[in-house]
Amino acid sequence: MGVDSGLPDFRGREGFWRAYPALQHQGLSFEDMANPASFAKHPELAWGFYGHRLKLYRETVPHEGFAILRRWADRMVHGAFVFTSNVDGQFQKAGFLESRVHECHGSIHALQCMDVCTNDTWSATEFHPIVNEETSTLESPMPRCPRCGALARPNILMFGDYGWVGVPYEKQRERLDAWISSVSKLVVVEVGAAKALPMVRRFSERNARQRLIRINLREPDANPLHGVGFEGAAAATLKLLDSRL
């Protein structure tokens, strides 16, 4: 969903390295960086990677597809609820209510203690990263836990992550479950969900009840028992469907 807004596509090593060539020189993959161990081994490099992403997401303007989804939602009696594995906060920036978003992998716009001295999280608003583009390392001070002073990290579920503070997202899930139980004839519009990390696809198929609209550039196949699949990019396909509606 975010790629059409100009955000990098991390699928495959080549896609990741195109966005972060400095990490290619070190032979580091997305899985290497999106791992809490990277903050223990190379904190300046880990925060360089996430700091660059945070700055990029703050500057990115959501594409027209977000507005189309909002218009569709506004025509529904119960509106819509967003279930997303994206950590970029683009749905909220596009005007979706915070109370109607469930971020199953967390958010880059929140921080937590690396040592998990507390289950509290806090906003990353005051953190303004300065990243060396050539080395992908953070040059500004790293964020610290306001309670114990330990290194802070993004409040994102990473690979091999046993220290993620997921409390805020459990509350989001409770609101989502309550919303689903209150609606009838639920339509699920799924955009860009990969098979490699199938959480979103499983959620869609479990809840669609033959009313799934799957939009995917690479893996659009959908079981007819779930719904229909459209091969294409997010923005273009949403525009096409909107014009037909």
C-alpha positions as CSV (number, residue, x, y, z in Angstrom):
1,M,0.0,0.0,0.0
2,G,2.8,2.4,0.8
3,V,4.9,1.8,-2.2
4,D,2.6,3.9,-4.4
5,S,3.3,6.8,-2.1
6,G,7.0,6.6,-3.0
7,L,8.0,4.4,0.0
8,P,10.7,1.7,-0.7
9,D,9.7,-1.9,-1.4
10,F,11.8,-4.2,0.9
11,R,10.8,-7.4,-0.7
12,G,13.9,-9.4,-1.6
13,R,17.5,-8.4,-0.9
14,E,17.7,-6.4,-4.1
15,G,14.8,-4.2,-3.2
16,F,16.1,-3.6,0.3
17,W,19.7,-2.9,-1.0
18,R,18.4,-0.4,-3.6
19,A,17.0,1.6,-0.7
20,Y,20.0,1.2,1.6
21,P,23.2,0.6,-0.5
22,A,25.4,1.2,2.5
23,L,23.9,-1.9,4.1
24,Q,24.6,-3.9,1.0
25,H,28.3,-3.2,1.3
26,Q,28.2,-4.7,4.7
27,G,26.2,-7.7,3.5
28,L,23.3,-6.9,5.9
29,S,19.7,-7.9,4.9
30,F,16.4,-6.5,6.0
31,E,16.1,-9.4,8.5
32,D,19.4,-8.5,10.0
33,M,18.4,-4.9,10.6
34,A,14.8,-5.6,11.6
35,N,16.0,-7.5,14.6
36,P,16.4,-6.3,18.2
37,A,19.9,-7.9,18.2
38,S,21.0,-5.1,15.8
39,F,20.3,-2.5,18.5
40,A,22.6,-4.4,20.9
41,K,25.4,-5.0,18.3
42,H,25.3,-1.9,16.2
43,P,23.0,0.7,17.8
44,E,24.1,3.6,15.6
45,L,23.5,1.5,12.5
46,A,20.2,0.1,13.7
47,W,19.0,3.6,14.5
48,G,20.4,4.9,11.3
49,F,18.1,2.4,9.4
50,Y,15.0,3.1,11.5
51,G,15.7,6.8,11.9
52,H,15.9,7.2,8.1
53,R,12.6,5.3,7.8
54,L,11.0,7.4,10.5
55,K,12.0,10.6,8.7
56,L,10.8,9.2,5.4
57,Y,7.4,8.2,6.7
58,R,6.9,11.6,8.3
59,E,7.6,13.3,5.0
60,T,5.5,11.0,2.8
61,V,2.1,12.1,1.5
62,P,-0.4,9.2,1.3
63,H,-1.5,8.4,-2.3
64,E,-5.0,8.8,-3.7
65,G,-5.9,5.2,-2.9
66,F,-6.2,6.0,0.8
67,A,-8.8,8.7,0.0
68,I,-10.8,6.2,-2.1
69,L,-10.9,3.8,0.8
70,R,-12.1,6.5,3.1
71,R,-14.9,7.5,0.7
72,W,-16.0,3.9,0.5
73,A,-16.0,3.7,4.3
74,D,-18.0,6.9,4.6
75,R,-20.8,5.2,2.6
76,M,-21.0,2.3,5.0
77,V,-23.4,2.4,8.0
78,H,-20.6,1.2,10.3
79,G,-17.7,2.8,8.4
80,A,-14.5,0.8,8.3
81,F,-11.7,-0.5,10.4
82,V,-8.1,-0.8,9.3
83,F,-6.1,-4.0,10.0
84,T,-2.5,-3.4,8.9
85,S,1.0,-4.9,9.2
86,N,2.5,-1.6,8.0
87,V,4.3,0.4,10.7
88,D,4.4,3.7,8.8
89,G,1.3,5.4,10.2
90,Q,0.0,6.3,6.7
91,F,-3.6,5.4,7.4
92,Q,-3.8,7.8,10.3
93,K,-2.1,10.5,8.2
94,A,-4.7,9.9,5.5
95,G,-7.5,10.7,8.0
96,F,-8.5,7.3,9.4
97,L,-9.3,7.5,13.1
98,E,-6.8,6.2,15.5
99,S,-9.6,4.4,17.2
100,R,-10.3,2.5,14.0
101,V,-6.8,1.2,13.2
102,H,-5.1,-2.0,14.4
103,E,-1.4,-2.1,13.7
104,C,-0.6,-5.8,14.2
105,H,3.2,-5.2,14.0
106,G,3.3,-2.0,16.0
107,S,4.3,1.6,14.9
108,I,7.5,3.3,14.1
109,H,6.0,6.5,15.6
110,A,6.2,5.0,19.1
111,L,9.2,4.1,21.2
112,Q,9.8,1.6,24.0
113,C,12.7,0.7,26.4
114,M,15.2,-1.8,25.0
115,D,15.5,-3.4,28.4
116,V,11.7,-3.4,28.8
117,C,11.9,-1.8,32.2
118,T,8.2,-0.9,31.7
119,N,5.3,-1.8,29.5
120,D,4.8,1.8,28.7
121,T,5.5,3.2,25.2
122,W,5.9,6.8,24.3
123,S,5.7,9.0,21.2
124,A,8.7,9.4,18.9
125,T,7.6,13.0,18.1
126,E,10.5,14.6,20.0
127,F,13.1,12.3,18.2
128,H,14.5,14.0,15.1
129,P,17.1,11.6,13.6
130,I,20.1,12.9,11.6
131,V,21.4,10.0,9.4
132,N,24.6,9.8,7.4
133,E,23.3,8.8,3.9
134,E,26.7,7.2,3.0
135,T,27.1,5.0,6.0
136,S,23.4,4.7,7.1
137,T,24.5,5.5,10.7
138,L,22.7,7.8,13.1
139,E,24.7,11.0,13.8
140,S,22.3,12.6,16.3
141,P,21.9,11.4,19.9
142,M,20.0,8.1,20.2
143,P,16.7,8.1,22.1
144,R,16.7,6.9,25.6
145,C,14.1,5.5,28.0
146,P,12.8,8.3,30.2
147,R,12.4,5.9,33.1
148,C,15.7,4.0,33.3
149,G,18.0,5.7,30.7
150,A,18.5,2.6,28.7
151,L,18.6,2.7,24.9
152,A,15.1,3.1,23.3
153,R,14.0,1.2,20.2
154,P,11.0,1.5,17.8
155,N,7.9,-0.1,19.2
156,I,7.8,-2.5,16.3
157,L,7.5,-6.3,16.3
158,M,10.8,-7.5,14.7
159,F,12.2,-10.8,13.7
160,G,13.2,-13.0,16.8
161,D,11.6,-10.3,19.0
162,Y,10.8,-11.4,22.6
163,G,10.9,-7.9,24.1
164,W,8.2,-6.2,22.0
165,V,5.7,-4.2,24.1
166,G,2.5,-5.1,22.4
167,V,0.0,-3.7,25.0
168,P,-1.3,-0.8,22.9
169,Y,-2.0,-3.1,20.0
170,E,-3.9,-5.6,22.2
171,K,-6.3,-2.7,23.0
172,Q,-6.5,-2.0,19.3
173,R,-7.3,-5.6,18.6
174,E,-10.1,-5.6,21.2
175,R,-11.7,-2.6,19.5
176,L,-11.4,-4.3,16.1
177,D,-13.0,-7.5,17.4
178,A,-15.9,-5.5,18.9
179,W,-16.4,-3.7,15.6
180,I,-16.4,-6.9,13.6
181,S,-19.0,-8.4,15.9
182,S,-21.2,-5.4,15.4
183,V,-21.4,-5.4,11.6
184,S,-23.1,-7.6,9.0
185,K,-22.0,-8.4,5.4
186,L,-18.4,-7.4,6.1
187,V,-16.4,-6.6,3.0
188,V,-12.6,-7.0,3.3
189,V,-10.4,-4.9,0.9
190,E,-6.9,-6.4,1.2
191,V,-4.1,-4.4,-0.5
192,G,-0.5,-5.7,-1.1
193,A,-0.5,-8.5,1.5
194,A,2.3,-11.0,0.9
195,K,2.3,-14.7,1.3
196,A,5.8,-14.6,3.0
197,L,4.3,-12.9,6.1
198,P,0.7,-14.2,5.9
199,M,-0.8,-12.6,8.9
200,V,-2.9,-10.1,6.9
201,R,-4.0,-12.7,4.3
202,R,-5.1,-15.0,7.0
203,F,-7.0,-12.3,8.7
204,S,-8.7,-11.4,5.4
205,E,-9.7,-15.0,4.6
206,R,-10.9,-15.7,8.1
207,N,-13.3,-12.7,8.1
208,A,-14.3,-12.1,4.4
209,R,-17.0,-14.7,4.1
210,Q,-16.8,-14.6,0.3
211,R,-16.5,-10.8,0.3
212,L,-12.8,-10.5,-0.1
213,I,-11.3,-8.0,-2.6
214,R,-7.6,-8.9,-2.9
215,I,-5.4,-6.3,-4.7
216,N,-1.9,-7.5,-5.3
217,L,0.8,-6.9,-7.9
218,R,2.6,-10.2,-7.4
219,E,0.3,-12.6,-5.6
220,P,-3.3,-11.8,-6.5
221,D,-4.7,-15.3,-6.4
222,A,-7.8,-15.8,-4.2
223,N,-9.9,-18.9,-3.5
224,P,-13.4,-18.3,-4.8
225,L,-14.7,-19.3,-1.4
226,H,-13.0,-16.2,-0.1
227,G,-13.6,-13.7,-2.9
228,V,-11.8,-12.2,-5.9
229,G,-8.3,-11.2,-6.7
230,F,-7.1,-8.3,-8.9
231,E,-3.5,-8.2,-10.2
232,G,-2.2,-4.6,-10.0
233,A,-0.7,-1.9,-7.9
234,A,-2.6,-0.4,-5.1
235,A,-3.4,3.2,-6.3
236,A,-4.2,2.2,-9.9
237,T,-6.4,-0.7,-9.0
238,L,-8.3,1.3,-6.4
239,K,-8.9,4.1,-8.9
240,L,-10.2,1.5,-11.4
241,L,-12.6,-0.1,-9.0
242,D,-13.7,3.3,-7.8
243,S,-14.5,4.4,-11.4
244,R,-16.6,1.3,-11.9
245,L,-18.5,2.0,-8.6
